[in-house]
Amino acid sequence: MDDTIIEAREELMLSPSSNVNQTLRTAYFLKPSIQHSHFLPPKVSISSETTTKLPLEIRYNGWRPPTEEWKKWVKKLQPKFEYLWIQAGIYQAIKASTYEIKRDDDLILELVNRWCSETSTFVFPWGESTITLEDTKVCFGYSLLGCSVSNPLVNSDQVKVEEELMEARRMFNSTKAKKVTQRAWMMYFMETESKVEHEAFLVYWLSRFVFPADAYEIILKSVVPVAIHLAHGNRIALAPAVLASVYRDLSLLNSVVTKNVTTSMKSLGVTIWSPFQLVQIWALERFLALKPRPYIIGHGLPKVARWGGVKVLKSKYWKKDLDIAGFGNGFLWQPYENSPFVEVCNEKDMWKCDNPGLAEEIVSRGRCLRACELVGMGCKEKYFPHRVAMQFGMDQDIPGNVAFCEKDSWVSYSQPVALVDIDLIIQLCSSKPGVTSRYYDWWKQSKSSEERDNKRVKVEKHRIEGSDKDHVSIYELSSSDSEVVENGKALSSNEFGDFTSSTVGDEAEINSQCCDKNGEKEESVNHFTIDKEFDLENRIEKLERVMSKLKEARFGNKYVISMKVLKDYRNMEVNEVSEFDVIKT
């Protein structure tokens, strides 16, 4: 039986954003990949109206902020138990729970709108992407290694601790409240110096931040065995269990949103129990157009620390930002340049597999790359990394179907990494991937078929030049397709890069406050995207205002824009204009 996860072939490869610069080389694919398929890529039904305007109430009960008491409890126990947290692989995850992530409902719903439950991926006009086990580990510090969350207690000492914790739960149930609230549990064990305080600490952490479930603000009985394992330094694979719950709730929320759009229901409520912060952090790390300025964090902290307390920049163009990001440099396939795996592989003299740190990262990496079923707390979800191979530095071919073991889902996840894959995993940790020409055609053909009656994505670029550096790029976006063109020419990733960060000279931070046809202010030069429904007159008037503001902000009185050129522009079609004259006064 072939248990390898990587396949090497000589293939004609090209950029994922266009069919230019085709190169014949050895390519590396995640299995299973196929060369022909009778099936089209997945489709999603994206609402034409803003999802936040739907009569939908969403309760994010798993999105829990840390309390000041919790932060104090972490500081109290860290000096004594930090070594055990590191041993159990939960040190970073515990630290991650001390950061509050400001939720943005608009962003969450735009992503949910593109979720496909059959493939466990987000489907964009430019391809598929998803939250992976790597994201769960790097962003929140959850371990990929260890036993399943359903692993039973194995010795009498652990069983005795379980009995003491259960007795504490019964004590709270006998009070007037008749329930074990998280706050009461925390305050009791913080103040009593109990022998099982550490286990109680981990029960609270798991109940509130990792596996929050049906009962809000309640200490969960189901997490007690997991907490005892971790308190004794036994590693539990929390990452697949957490990701399974996120996948489950993405599918649930997507189905509710879809049903709300397609029916005449007046209102509908849904409760999300998973730690949905992971969805937003994933997007902030990858979509450049969404990024506010994150905090600079110290070494050894999870990525979530970058976004603690940071508010997402508001934008009415998010739908377009998401739909065009992969056509250029607006989507980062591999954002984690300083991930533990990359850091270990790039260190000198660290290339031997007998190194403990490298060995652990290799096994973790292998689990990220294999298609499997994720076993969670009361749920099970399918994981298809071969559909998003470029997120791991691998090349992308048409993804094949996966058959899982029906008897034991944990087997598909915990299967060891083949020795033949280890060297490849190390060599490819910093590679620049591409797609096969047949994958490009397969995806393009399917999207063209979906939008046969719509206009293609068309990007037209016009430049205002005052010197070698001074320019403004203006693009026009029509309906989506898999190819973006500039005056009839396919754009490569580098050529299209200006779309996500248009600049004026060296001053990319200039924000031009211009108005659209409704008089609303836009936020930056980046949003010169002109809606296709604008008529030519509106485009010209808007352009005049933009140029005037840019002239004042950048050049003062040094330059004026020739009104003659603008008048000539009124008499021409937009796609015939390639350049404006700038006359020095």
N, C-alpha and C positions, 0 to 999 in steps of 0.2 A: 504493500500500500504506500503510495506517495504522500508523505506528510509535509512536504515543503509548501511554503506559502508564497514564494517568489519565483517567477518564470522569466528567463532571459531569452530574447529573440532579436534577430536583425529585422528592423522595421523602418519604414519611411515615416519619420516623425516631424511634427510641426508645432508651431505655437498654438496654445489653446484658444487664443483670441482671433486668429486668422489663419489662412492657408498659405501664408508666405514663408519663405526660408525653410523649405522642406529639406530634411537631412536624413540620409540613410545611416543608421548607427545601431549599436546594441542597446536595446530598450529593456527595462525591467518592470514587469507587471505583477500586480497582486492577483492571485488566483481566487476565483475562476474567471479568466478572460477568454473571449471567443472572437473568432474572425468574421462570423456571419450571424445575423440574428433576424428571425421573422417577427420579433417583437419590437415595438417602438419604445423610445424612452418614456418614463412616467410623465403623466400630465396632472396638473392641478388646476382647479377652477378658482381663479383669483377674482374677488369681488371688484366691480368697477367703482363702487362707492367706498368711502373711507370706513374702515371697519370699526373705528371708534364711535361712529355715528349710529351703529346698529343698536337696537334695543336689547342689549346684552349686558348682564351684570356678572363680572368675574371676581371671585374671591380667591386671592392668592394666599391661602392659609399655610403654605409651605415656605413662603418668603418671609422669614422671621428675622427681625433686627436684633442685634445683641443688646442686652440691658447692661447698665453700669454694674449691677451686682454680678452678672456673668463675667465681665471683664476682670473684676476683682477676684473672683473665684479662680479664674485661669492664672492670674498672677500669684495667687496664694499657693497653688499646687505645682506650678511649673518647676520651681527649684528642686522639689522632691521627686517628681515623677517624669521630668523631661526625658531622661534616658529611656524610660519605658515607652513613652510616646514615640520616640525615634525608632525603637526596636519594633514596635507594633505598626509603624508606618503611618501614624496619625498626627505627628507633631505639626506639620504644615496645615492639615485640615482643621485642627483645633485652633490654630492661630487665625486661619481664614474666617472662622466663625465670629471673630471679634470685630469684623469690618461690616459696616452697613452699606448696602448697595441701593442707591436711589432708583426705584423702578420707573420705567417709562412705558406706559401702556401702549402708546402708538407704535413704538418700535416692536414690542412683543407681538402685537397683533399682525403687523406687516409680515413678520417671520412665520407666524402660525398660519397665515393665509397661503404660504408657499410650501407647507409641510405635506409630505406624502407618506401615509402610514404603511403602505405596502413595501416601500423601499427604505423607510426610516431616514429619509433625506429631505432637505429643502430643494425644491426644483425652481431654478431660475431660467430665464431665456438663454443664458450662456452655459448652463450645465447644472450638475448636482453638487451639493456640499452638505455637510452635516456636522453635528456635535459628535466627537469621537471620544474614545477612552483616553486618548492623549489629552484632549481638552479638559476632561474631568480630573485628570492627574495634575496637569500643569497649572490650571486655573485655581483649583480648590484643594489640591494636595491629597486626594483620595488614593489609596493604594490599589494597584492592579494585581498585586501578589497576595498569596495567602489562601485560606479556606473560604468556603461559601458562607454567606450570612446565615444559612440554615444549619451550620455545623453544630452538633449538640455538645454539651459539656461532657468532659471525659474523666474527671476524677472527683473524689469525695470533697476535697478542699473547695473546688469550684461550686459543687452542689451546695455546700454549707453556706457559701457567700450568697448564692441564689436564694436560699431560704431566709437569710437575714433581710435581704432586699424586699422579698415578698412580704415579710412580716411588717416592714415599714409601710408598704403599700396598704396593707390591711388596716394599719393604725390610722392612716389618713382617710380611708373609706368609712371608718367608724365615727368620724367627726361629723359636725353639722353640715359641712359642705358635701359629704358623701362622695368625694372624688379626690384624686391625687393631682392637684394642680402643680404646674412646673415651678412656680414661684415658691409655693409652700415647701416643696421638696428641696429646692436649692437652699432656702434660708435655714431649714432644719439641719441639713447636713453641714452647712458652712459653720454653724454655731455649736454643734454638739461634739465635734472631734470624734466622730464615729470611726470604728475600725474599717468600715466599708465606705468611707467617704470618697475614695478614689473611684470605686465602682459606681457609686451614686452619681458622682460628677459625670462619668461617661454615659450613664443612663440618661441624665438630663441632656447632654450634648446630642446624643443620638435621637432622642425624642423631639428636640426642638429644631435642630439644624440639619440632620442627615436623613432621617426617615420619619418626618412628621406625617401623621396619618389621621384617620377619621375624626378622632376626638381632639378638638382645639384646646391648646394649653394644658394638655394632660400628659402625665408620665406614662409611657407605654410599656406594657408587660412584655411585648414581643421582642423588645430590644435588650432585655436584661441579659440573656445568654451572650449576646454579641459584646456587651459592655464588659462582662466578666472575662471573656477571652482576651480582649484588648488590654484590660487592666493587668493581666498576667503576662503581657508582652507577646501574646500570640497574634500573628498577623491575620487579618480578615480582609478579603478583597471587597472593599467598599465601593470602588469606582464602578464596576459593572452593575451593582445593585442600585446605586444612585442614578446612573445613566438610564437604566431600565425604567425607573419611575418617571424621569423626564420625558423619555420617548412616549411612555403611556399617556402622559398628560398632554403632550403635544398633539397626539392623535385624537384624544378626547376633545380638546379645545378646537382643533381644526374641524372636527365633525359637527360641533355645536355652531361654529361660525358659519359653516357651509349650509347647515340646515336653517339658520336664522336668515340667511340671504335668500334662499330659494323658496321659503315658505312665507306665509303671511302672519307668522306668530308675532304677537304684540311685544312680548318680552320673554327673556329666558335667562336663568341664572345657572352658573356652573362654578364648582369649587375645585381649585388646583391644590394638590397636597404635596407635590414634589418641590425640592429646592430649585425653583424656576429661575433663580439668579443666574444659573449656569447659561441659560439661553441668551440673556442680555450680555454677559461678559464675553461669551463666544463671539457675538456680533461686534462688540466694541473692539475686540482684538483683531478682527479680520477686515471689516469694512472701513476703508479710510474716510469716506464721506461722513460717517457717523461719529468720528472720534472727537470727543472733547479732549482737553489736555489732561492726561493722567498724572498721578503723583509718581515721583521717583522713589523706588523702594530699595531697601537694602538687600544684600545677597541672602539667599536661602528662604525668602518669603514667597508664597504662591502669588500668581498673577492677580488674584482678586484684590490684593492689597493696593494695586495701582488705581483701582476704581472706587475705593472706599470713600463714600461721601461725595463723589463726583456726579454732577448732573449731566445728563445727555443733552447735547445741543438740539434744540427744537428745529424741525425743518418740515415744510410742507412738500418737499420733493423726495421724501424717503422712498416712496414706491419706485420712482425712476432711479434713484441712487442704487437701490438693490438690484434693479433689473438690468442695469448697464455695467455694474461693477466689474464683472468678469470679462467684459469685452476689452478692458484695458488693464491698468495697474490699480484699479480701485478695490480689488479683493486680494488679500494676502493668503495664498495657499499655505504658506509655512511661516506663521508670524512669530514662532517661539525660537528665536535665534539663541537664546540663553536657557533653553530647557535643560533639565538634568541630563537627558540622553545626549544632546549635542555637546554640552560642556564636557562630559566624560569622554566622548569619542574624539574630541579635538585636543585633549590634553596630551602632552608628550609622554611617551613611555606608558601609555594606558591602553595599548592595543592588544594586550594579552588577555585571553578569556579567563585566566585564573585570578584576575583582579576582582575582588568582591564587588566593588562599586560598578564596574563595567558589566559583570555577569548579571547583576540585578537589573540594570537598565536594559540589557539585551533581552532578558526574559519579559520584562514589562513591554518593551517595544514589540516583541513578537506577539503578545496578546492584543496589542492595538491593531495589528495587521491582519489577523485571522478572522474571517467571517464566522460568527458564532451566535448563540442565543444567550442573552444577558439575563442572569437569574437575580431577581430582586426580592424585596419583602412583599410577597403576595402577588407578584407580577413577573412576567417573562416576555422579553422583547427581542426581536431579531436585529442583528448588527451586521452591516454590509460595508466594510472599509474598502473593498475592491471597487465600489462605485465612486469613491472619492479618493482614489490612489494618490493624486497630486498633493493632497494634504499631508502625505507622509514622505514626499520626495520621490515617489514612484511615478512611472509613466501610466497613462490611462488608455485602455483599450475598451472595446464593447464589453460590459460586465455580463458574466454568465449567471445561471441560476445556481442556488446553493441548496444542498440536501443536508439536513441536520439529524443528529441522533435523537430518535424519538424517546428512548428509554431514559436517558440522563443528559439533560441540557448542559450540566456543568462540565461534561467531558469535552464538548466542543470548545469551551472557553479555556480550560486548564491544560489542554494538550501541549506537550513540550515543544519548544522551537527546534526544528531540524538543524543539525550541525552545519549543513551546507548553506543554510540561510544566514548564519551568524556573520560570516565575513561580508556578505552582501549588505546586511543591515547596517554594519559599521561603515562600509564604503559609501553608502547612499544617504547617510545622515544629513549631508549638506548639498545634495544634488539639485539641479534645476530640471524639473520634469517637463514633459510635453505630452501630446496626444497623437495617436496614430491617425493617418489620413482617413482611414475608413471610419473611425470613431467620429471624426469631425464631420464627415459626410452623413453619417447615421444621425447624429444629433441635429445637424442643419436641416436635413430632409424632413425630419419629424416636426420640427418647429415651423418650417415653411408650410407643411401640410395643415398644421393647426391654424395658421393665420393666412390662409390662402386668399381670403377676401379683404385682408388688411394691407396697409402699406408696409413696406419694409422699414427696418430701422435705418434711418438715413441721418448721417452726421455731416454737416457742412461747416467748413472752417473758414472764417474770415479774419484777417489780421490787420491791426493798426500798427504801423511801424513808424517810430521816430528815430530809432538808432538800432544798433545790433541787438540791444537788450530789451528795448521798450516795445512791448506788444501786448495785445489782448486777444485771446482766442474765444470765439463765439461759436457755439454748436447748436444745431437744431436736431431735436429728437422726434422721430415719428414712432409708430408702433414697433414692437420688438421683433427681432429676428436674431439669428445666430451670427450674422456678419454685419459689421459696422463699416461704412464707407465714407471716405472723404473725397468729394468731387469725383466719385466713380472709382476711387482706388481703395483697396482693402487696407485698413489700418492695422499695423502691428501693435504689440503691447506698448512699446516705447512711444510710438507716434500718438497713441490714444491717451497717454498718461496725462496730458494737459487737461483732459476733460474733468478729472476729479480734483485738480488743483490749478486752475487757471491763474496766471500771475501777471503782474504789471511790473516790468523791469525786475529788480531784485527784491521788491517789496511785496512778498506774497501775503503779508498780513493786512494789506489795504482792504477795507470793507466798503464797498460802494453801496450806499443806501439808495436803491432805485425802486421804482414803483411798477407794478404790473398793471394790467388794464382795469383792474378793480380798485386801484389806488392803494393796494397793500404793499408794505415795504418788504423787499427781499433782503437777504442777509449778507450775501457776499458775491464776489465776482464769480465764484464757483457755480452760482445758480443763474447763469446767463442762458440756461436752457429755455428755449422759446417754445411754448406749447403749440402744438400743431394746429389747434383750432383758431389761433390768432390769424387775422387777415394781414395782408401785407402792410396796410397803413398803420396798424397797431405795432407791428414789428419795427417799422421805421421810427415812429415816435418814441418808442421805448429805447431804441438804439441811440437816438439823439440825447436823451436824458442821461443814459449810461455814460456816453462819451464826455458829456459836459462835466459830470461829477468826477470822472476819472482824470480829466484834464486838470480840474481844480485840486484834486487830492495829490496827484503825482507831479504835475509840471508847473503849477502856479500859472503865471502869465507867459511862460516861455513858449508854449505852443498853442495854436488854435487849429480846429479841424475845419477843413475847407467845406463851406456850405454848398459850394458848387458840386462837390462830389456827392453830398447827401441828396441834392436835388436830382443829380443824374441817377442816383440809386433808386429814387422813387419810380423812375421810368423803366427799371430793369427787373427781371425776375431774380429772386434771392440766389438761386443756384448759379447765376451768371456773374455774380460779384465775387472777386477773389481778393481784392485789396482796396484799402482806402488811402488817399493821399493825406499826409500830414505836413502842413506848411509851417515853417518856422517864421515867427514874426520878427 
